[in-house]
Amino acid sequence: MVYVTGDTHGDFSRFKHPMLKKADANDIVIVCGDFGFFWDDSKKEQKLREKLLDLKYTVAFVDGCHENYDMLEAYPVEEWNGGKAHVIAPNLVHLLRGEIYTICGKRFFTFGGGHSQDFEYRTAENWWEREQPTYEEILHAAENLKAHDNTVDYIITHEPPASLKDCLRVDMMQRLEVHAFFEDLTQICTFQQWYFGKCHLNRYVPVKYYAVFDGIYPLRDTQGKAPGAAYDPSVTAEPEPLPEEETDA
């Protein structure tokens, strides 16, 4: 079964939720951005990631506004359940922007990224311009959806469509190109439900939109084995080395 939750911000307690007590290798928890376990690579954070690898189920996440993109992009891109992803470990996966995956017999469209409200107070060491989706990523997403007849079962994003921001009265003055793109998807795509985490709310917006935060939402029509690889906690992908900075001769 697939479960969906909102921003975790490096808080491991979310994965101790009573609803996940019986989750096993056939299950997957998808986090709607601001995963937060790839941030400063401190010893504490490394231990938390080790605890994630000890979970019996798979954890997958779209990126949000509070991620270390240098760390995430150091992992190689691989094929995973029909799309491209950073497969950090067999049970820990970064879902990429504009990709479509088949999980538990259902089709999932994912698109992370967004805009930090606190970016003016952050430095070059803890803010990445890559948090904001690019035109090329939006174009890739549109082409990928078109190849699937603009039909998926579930949409997982960090940011909501523009109209949902107004409906929830959150960040109403903030508009990015991705908000308009998502608004277009509400009109041209066929889907069952759309989940997003940016607003830090647990709220259902009729008829098929879910702002999610610290709740756990089971998608009860998802059955069967979730991850594409057999679970083996001893196997962890090695990130590719970061390029050396150029220096003047």
Number of C-alpha atoms within 10 A of each C-alpha: 22 24 20 24 25 30 29 21 17 18 12 15 9 17 19 10 12 10 13 18 10 9 18 16 18 18 24 26 24 22 30 32 32 26 24 20 22 20 19 15 13 10 9 11 16 14 13 16 17 13 12 20 23 14 18 20 25 26 24 24 27 26 29 29 27 26 25 22 19 13 16 16 14 16 19 15 15 12 12 20 17 13 19 19 22 22 21 22 21 22 29 25 19 25 28 21 23 21 20 25 21 18 22 21 15 14 19 20 26 25 28 27 26 26 21 18 10 10 15 8 9 11 9 8 8 14 19 18 14 15 19 17 18 15 12 9 16 18 13 15 20 17 14 17 20 13 10 12 12 16 17 20 16 20 20 26 28 29 27 27 22 22 15 20 19 13 10 15 11 15 13 13 9 11 13 13 15 24 19 14 17 21 16 13 17 14 8 14 17 14 18 13 16 22 25 30 29 27 21 14 18 18 14 12 13 8 9 12 19 21 25 25 21 17 18 21 18 16 13 9 11 16 15 13 18 24 24 16 13 12 20 14 16 9 12 15 13 12 14 11 9 11 7 6 5 6 5 3 3
